[in-house]
Amino acid sequence: MKTGNILRRAAILACCLLPLASAPAWAERIKDLASVQGVRNNQLIGYGLVVGLDGSGDQTTQTPFTTQSIINMLSQLGVTLPPGQSLQLKNVAAVMVTASLPPFARSGQQIDVTVSSMGNAKSLRGGTLLMTPLKGADGQIYAIAQGNILVGGAGASAGGSKVTVNHLSAGRIAGGATVEREVPTALGQGAFIHYELANADFGTVNRIVEAINREMGGNVAQAVDGRQIRVQAPEDANSRVAFLGRLENLEVRPVQGVAKVIVNPRTGSVVMNQSVTIDACAVAHGNLSVVVSNDQQVSQPNPLAGGQTTVTNNADIQLTQGGGALMHVKPGVNLADVVKALNALGANPQDLLAILQAMKAAGALRAELEII
């Protein structure tokens, strides 16, 4: 009897753990890995004027295009200025307006715009963007922007002192542009649609194809190359949308990516993915610092000597060499071991850049080293 109860409990436990065992670990949706070919954003750009600034606009003597734009705008509004009159306006700034037109955008839809100063305006805070047409790459107008600018910063200056928080030369208008022209977006070609991966990977493409065919049945998905997948979809618009909505939520476990270390020497940033490994190696790295100081001394002759007062410079140069003991770096097979081994060197981020380059040259760093 006891044996039967044990077997029964083991069977119940196995049934409970079966869904967890079959669920893919670190799975991602297809919509996070790939996008439908042709469904993309379109960039828009325009030139406009911002008014209502509190004396922080362009200096018109140094930005003649701002004055020319104001004269052209006033002439279109029926205001004619006397010839030869120079404008000295401090509350106007010339700006570039950019926006991203999303796919399937319709006329009358509101989109966000970014406003950036292109002259020498000190701040766009409190300004209002005048009606600005936004054009696409083909030169056609697709949206009209206008509204009050929101600048995420603050600044003040007085008596030669200046304080600035964040960036004041650029701002954003939420829903500041109205779509006037639609961009036709083809949802597939005939009976097929194509998915394109964000990063080319043959293994991930194969897993996506298997997941789609397993869910939909048959051989509806086929791999074209390491980035593109061709899927047979219903030709009816309503059925195709439902079909895509079902596909994009399928979960797929992507293949582990290429080991890569990203280095930014300007900021000293080092970022690596989980595929990075290192082999056993020995590293010796010593800091070299040079300090140059200059001490000025004044030589003052006696009043009756007839000499001149002279200034002499006494330079002091000090050279300091940091300790460069040879340290053994243990091999790391996962990201935690790699981080622990690199931290054991005690190097700052700037020194770590040189160490990683040397480890890559020596063949101890099993990863691509990319400098941005």
C-alpha positions as CSV (number, residue, x, y, z in Angstrom):
1,M,0.0,0.0,0.0
2,K,2.8,2.4,0.9
3,T,4.5,1.6,-2.4
4,G,1.4,2.4,-4.4
5,N,1.0,5.8,-2.6
6,I,4.6,6.6,-3.4
7,L,4.2,5.8,-7.0
8,R,1.0,7.8,-7.2
9,R,2.6,10.8,-5.7
10,A,5.6,10.5,-8.0
11,A,3.3,10.4,-11.0
12,I,1.4,13.5,-9.8
13,L,4.7,15.4,-9.2
14,A,5.9,14.4,-12.7
15,C,2.7,15.7,-14.3
16,C,3.1,19.0,-12.4
17,L,6.7,19.4,-13.5
18,L,6.1,18.5,-17.1
19,P,4.9,21.9,-18.3
20,L,7.8,23.6,-16.5
21,A,10.3,21.2,-18.2
22,S,8.7,21.7,-21.7
23,A,8.6,25.6,-21.4
24,P,11.6,27.2,-23.1
25,A,14.0,29.0,-20.7
26,W,14.8,32.6,-21.5
27,A,12.3,32.5,-24.4
28,E,11.4,35.6,-26.4
29,R,8.5,36.4,-28.5
30,I,9.0,36.5,-32.3
31,K,7.9,40.2,-32.3
32,D,11.0,40.9,-30.1
33,L,13.4,39.0,-32.4
34,A,12.1,39.9,-35.9
35,S,9.9,42.4,-37.7
36,V,7.7,42.2,-40.8
37,Q,9.4,43.3,-43.9
38,G,8.1,46.7,-45.1
39,V,6.5,47.7,-41.7
40,R,8.9,50.4,-40.6
41,N,9.1,54.0,-39.4
42,N,9.8,56.9,-41.8
43,Q,11.9,59.9,-40.7
44,L,10.6,63.4,-41.2
45,I,12.4,66.8,-40.9
46,G,11.5,70.4,-41.1
47,Y,12.9,73.9,-40.5
48,G,11.0,76.3,-38.2
49,L,11.0,79.2,-35.8
50,V,10.5,79.2,-32.0
51,V,9.1,82.4,-30.5
52,G,8.3,83.6,-27.0
53,L,11.7,83.1,-25.5
54,D,12.8,85.2,-22.6
55,G,15.7,86.9,-24.2
56,S,17.5,83.6,-24.8
57,G,17.0,83.4,-28.6
58,D,19.5,83.7,-31.5
59,Q,21.8,86.7,-31.9
60,T,20.5,87.8,-35.3
61,T,23.8,89.5,-36.1
62,Q,25.5,86.1,-36.0
63,T,22.6,84.0,-37.4
64,P,21.4,85.8,-40.6
65,F,19.1,82.9,-41.6
66,T,17.0,83.6,-38.5
67,T,16.4,87.2,-39.6
68,Q,15.7,86.1,-43.2
69,S,13.2,83.5,-42.0
70,I,11.3,86.2,-39.9
71,I,11.1,88.6,-42.8
72,N,9.8,85.8,-45.1
73,M,7.2,84.8,-42.5
74,L,6.0,88.3,-41.9
75,S,5.7,89.0,-45.7
76,Q,3.4,85.9,-46.0
77,L,1.3,87.3,-43.2
78,G,1.0,90.7,-45.0
79,V,3.6,92.6,-43.0
80,T,6.1,94.5,-45.1
81,L,9.2,95.9,-43.4
82,P,11.0,99.0,-44.7
83,P,14.0,98.1,-46.9
84,G,17.3,98.2,-45.1
85,Q,15.9,97.9,-41.7
86,S,17.9,95.5,-39.4
87,L,16.1,93.4,-36.9
88,Q,17.5,92.8,-33.4
89,L,15.3,90.1,-31.9
90,K,16.2,88.2,-28.8
91,N,13.0,86.1,-28.4
92,V,13.2,84.1,-31.7
93,A,15.3,81.0,-32.5
94,A,15.8,79.0,-35.7
95,V,15.3,75.3,-35.1
96,M,15.3,71.9,-36.8
97,V,12.2,69.8,-36.2
98,T,12.4,66.0,-36.5
99,A,9.9,63.3,-36.1
100,S,9.3,59.6,-36.8
101,L,6.2,58.6,-38.8
102,P,5.1,55.2,-37.5
103,P,3.8,52.5,-39.9
104,F,0.0,52.6,-40.7
105,A,-0.2,56.2,-39.5
106,R,-3.4,57.8,-40.7
107,S,-4.3,61.5,-41.5
108,G,-5.2,63.4,-38.3
109,Q,-3.0,61.2,-36.1
110,Q,-0.8,63.0,-33.6
111,I,2.9,62.2,-33.3
112,D,5.7,63.5,-31.1
113,V,8.4,65.9,-32.4
114,T,11.8,66.9,-31.3
115,V,12.9,70.6,-31.6
116,S,16.7,71.4,-31.7
117,S,18.3,74.8,-31.9
118,M,20.5,75.3,-35.0
119,G,21.8,78.8,-34.1
120,N,23.3,80.3,-30.9
121,A,20.2,80.4,-28.8
122,K,20.9,80.0,-25.1
123,S,17.7,78.2,-24.3
124,L,14.4,77.1,-25.8
125,R,12.6,76.9,-22.5
126,G,9.2,78.5,-22.6
127,G,9.2,78.8,-26.4
128,T,6.4,78.1,-28.9
129,L,7.1,76.4,-32.2
130,L,5.3,78.0,-35.1
131,M,3.6,76.0,-37.8
132,T,6.3,73.9,-39.5
133,P,5.9,71.5,-42.4
134,L,7.7,68.2,-41.9
135,K,9.0,66.5,-45.1
136,G,10.1,63.0,-45.9
137,A,13.0,61.8,-48.0
138,D,11.0,62.4,-51.2
139,G,10.4,66.1,-50.4
140,Q,6.7,65.7,-49.8
141,I,5.0,67.1,-46.7
142,Y,3.7,64.4,-44.4
143,A,3.0,66.3,-41.2
144,I,2.5,69.8,-39.7
145,A,4.1,70.6,-36.3
146,Q,3.2,73.4,-33.9
147,G,3.0,73.8,-30.1
148,N,4.7,74.6,-26.8
149,I,8.1,73.1,-26.2
150,L,8.9,71.2,-23.1
151,V,12.6,71.4,-22.2
152,G,13.9,69.1,-19.5
153,G,16.4,71.5,-17.9
154,A,16.9,74.8,-16.2
155,G,19.5,77.5,-16.2
156,A,20.3,80.9,-14.8
157,S,23.1,83.5,-15.2
158,A,24.0,86.7,-13.4
159,G,27.1,88.7,-12.7
160,G,29.3,86.6,-15.0
161,S,28.2,83.4,-13.2
162,K,26.2,80.7,-15.0
163,V,24.4,77.5,-13.8
164,T,22.9,75.0,-16.2
165,V,21.0,71.8,-15.4
166,N,20.6,69.3,-18.3
167,H,20.4,70.5,-22.0
168,L,18.5,73.6,-22.8
169,S,19.0,73.7,-26.6
170,A,16.6,70.9,-27.4
171,G,13.1,70.1,-26.4
172,R,10.1,67.9,-27.2
173,I,6.4,68.4,-28.0
174,A,4.2,65.5,-27.2
175,G,1.7,65.0,-30.0
176,G,3.0,68.2,-31.5
177,A,2.6,67.2,-35.2
178,T,-0.5,66.2,-37.1
179,V,-0.2,63.6,-39.9
180,E,-1.4,65.1,-43.2
181,R,-0.3,62.4,-45.7
182,E,-0.4,58.7,-45.3
183,V,2.4,56.3,-46.3
184,P,1.1,53.1,-47.9
185,T,2.5,50.1,-46.1
186,A,2.3,46.7,-47.9
187,L,1.7,43.9,-45.5
188,G,3.5,41.2,-47.4
189,Q,3.8,40.3,-51.1
190,G,1.0,38.3,-52.5
191,A,0.5,35.1,-50.5
192,F,3.7,35.5,-48.5
193,I,5.0,37.7,-45.7
194,H,8.7,38.0,-44.7
195,Y,10.1,38.2,-41.2
196,E,13.5,39.9,-40.8
197,L,15.6,39.2,-37.7
198,A,17.3,42.2,-36.0
199,N,20.5,40.2,-35.9
200,A,21.4,37.6,-38.5
201,D,21.7,34.1,-36.9
202,F,21.1,30.8,-38.7
203,G,20.3,28.9,-35.5
204,T,17.7,31.4,-34.4
205,V,16.1,31.4,-37.8
206,N,15.8,27.7,-37.7
207,R,14.2,27.7,-34.3
208,I,11.6,30.3,-35.4
209,V,10.8,28.3,-38.5
210,E,10.3,25.2,-36.4
211,A,8.1,27.1,-33.9
212,I,5.8,28.5,-36.6
213,N,5.4,25.2,-38.4
214,R,4.7,23.4,-35.1
215,E,2.1,25.9,-34.2
216,M,0.4,26.4,-37.6
217,G,1.0,22.9,-38.9
218,G,2.4,22.0,-42.3
219,N,5.3,23.8,-44.0
220,V,4.0,27.4,-43.9
221,A,7.4,28.9,-42.9
222,Q,10.7,28.5,-44.8
223,A,14.1,30.0,-44.0
224,V,15.4,32.2,-46.9
225,D,18.8,33.0,-45.3
226,G,20.3,33.8,-41.9
227,R,18.1,36.8,-41.4
228,Q,14.9,36.4,-43.5
229,I,11.9,33.9,-43.1
230,R,9.2,33.5,-45.6
231,V,5.7,32.7,-44.2
232,Q,2.6,31.7,-46.2
233,A,-0.3,33.8,-44.9
234,P,-4.0,34.2,-45.7
235,E,-4.7,36.8,-48.4
236,D,-7.8,38.2,-46.7
237,A,-6.8,41.3,-44.8
238,N,-8.7,40.4,-41.6
239,S,-7.5,36.9,-41.6
240,R,-3.9,38.0,-42.3
241,V,-3.9,40.4,-39.3
242,A,-5.2,37.7,-37.0
243,F,-2.6,35.3,-38.4
244,L,0.2,37.8,-37.7
245,G,-1.1,38.5,-34.3
246,R,-0.9,34.8,-33.5
247,L,2.6,34.4,-34.9
248,E,4.3,37.4,-33.3
249,N,3.4,36.1,-29.8
250,L,5.0,32.7,-30.3
251,E,7.9,32.2,-27.9
252,V,11.3,31.1,-29.2
253,R,14.5,30.6,-27.3
254,P,17.2,32.4,-29.4
255,V,20.6,30.8,-30.0
256,Q,23.3,32.2,-27.8
257,G,24.9,35.2,-29.5
258,V,28.5,35.8,-30.6
259,A,30.8,36.6,-27.7
260,K,31.5,40.4,-27.9
261,V,33.1,43.1,-25.7
262,I,32.1,46.7,-26.4
263,V,34.6,49.3,-25.4
264,N,34.0,53.1,-25.4
265,P,37.4,54.8,-24.8
266,R,35.8,58.2,-24.6
267,T,33.8,57.4,-21.5
268,G,35.8,54.4,-20.2
269,S,32.8,52.1,-20.5
270,V,33.2,48.3,-21.0
271,V,30.2,46.1,-21.7
272,M,30.3,42.4,-22.4
273,N,27.7,39.7,-23.0
274,Q,27.2,36.4,-21.3
275,S,29.1,34.5,-24.0
276,V,32.5,36.0,-23.2
277,T,35.1,33.7,-21.8
278,I,38.8,34.0,-21.0
279,D,41.7,31.6,-20.8
280,A,44.3,31.4,-18.2
281,C,46.9,34.2,-18.6
282,A,49.3,36.4,-16.7
283,V,48.9,40.2,-16.6
284,A,51.3,42.9,-15.4
285,H,50.0,46.5,-15.6
286,G,51.5,49.5,-13.9
287,N,50.2,53.1,-13.9
288,L,52.5,55.8,-15.2
289,S,51.8,59.4,-14.0
290,V,53.7,62.5,-14.9
291,V,53.1,65.7,-12.8
292,V,54.5,69.0,-14.1
293,S,54.3,72.1,-11.8
294,N,55.5,75.6,-12.4
295,D,56.4,78.1,-9.7
296,Q,56.9,81.7,-10.7
297,Q,59.3,83.9,-8.7
298,V,59.7,87.7,-9.0
299,S,63.2,89.2,-8.9
300,Q,63.1,92.8,-7.6
301,P,66.4,94.8,-7.9
302,N,67.4,97.6,-5.5
303,P,65.9,101.0,-6.1
304,L,69.2,102.6,-7.0
305,A,70.6,99.6,-9.0
306,G,68.9,100.7,-12.3
307,G,67.8,97.1,-13.0
308,Q,64.4,95.8,-14.1
309,T,61.9,93.5,-12.3
310,T,61.9,90.1,-13.9
311,V,59.8,86.9,-13.4
312,T,61.5,83.5,-13.4
313,N,59.8,80.2,-13.8
314,N,60.9,77.2,-11.8
315,A,59.5,74.0,-13.3
316,D,59.2,70.8,-11.3
317,I,58.6,67.5,-13.1
318,Q,57.8,64.3,-11.2
319,L,57.5,60.9,-12.7
320,T,55.8,58.1,-10.8
321,Q,55.6,54.5,-11.9
322,G,52.9,52.4,-10.3
323,G,53.4,48.8,-9.2
324,G,53.2,46.3,-12.0
325,A,53.3,42.9,-10.4
326,L,52.6,39.9,-12.6
327,M,49.2,38.5,-11.7
328,H,47.7,35.2,-12.7
329,V,44.2,35.5,-14.2
330,K,42.2,32.3,-13.8
331,P,40.1,31.1,-16.7
332,G,36.5,32.0,-16.6
333,V,33.7,30.0,-18.3
334,N,30.8,32.3,-17.5
335,L,30.3,36.0,-17.2
336,A,30.5,36.0,-13.4
337,D,33.9,34.3,-13.4
338,V,35.1,36.8,-16.1
339,V,34.0,39.8,-14.0
340,K,35.6,38.3,-10.9
341,A,38.9,37.7,-12.7
342,L,39.0,41.2,-14.2
343,N,38.1,42.9,-10.9
344,A,41.0,41.0,-9.2
345,L,43.4,43.0,-11.3
346,G,42.4,46.2,-9.5
347,A,42.5,48.3,-12.7
348,N,40.4,51.3,-13.3
349,P,38.1,51.4,-16.4
350,Q,40.7,53.3,-18.5
351,D,43.4,50.7,-17.6
352,L,40.9,47.9,-18.3
353,L,40.6,49.0,-21.9
354,A,44.4,48.5,-22.5
355,I,44.3,45.2,-20.6
356,L,41.4,43.8,-22.7
357,Q,43.2,44.8,-25.9
358,A,46.4,43.1,-24.8
359,M,44.4,40.0,-23.8
360,K,42.7,39.9,-27.2
361,A,46.1,40.2,-28.9
362,A,47.5,37.4,-26.8
363,G,44.5,35.1,-27.6
364,A,43.3,34.9,-24.0
365,L,40.1,36.8,-24.6
366,R,37.5,34.6,-26.4
367,A,35.4,37.3,-27.7
368,E,35.2,40.0,-30.4
369,L,36.6,43.3,-29.2
370,E,34.6,46.2,-30.7
371,I,35.6,49.8,-30.1
372,I,32.9,52.4,-30.5
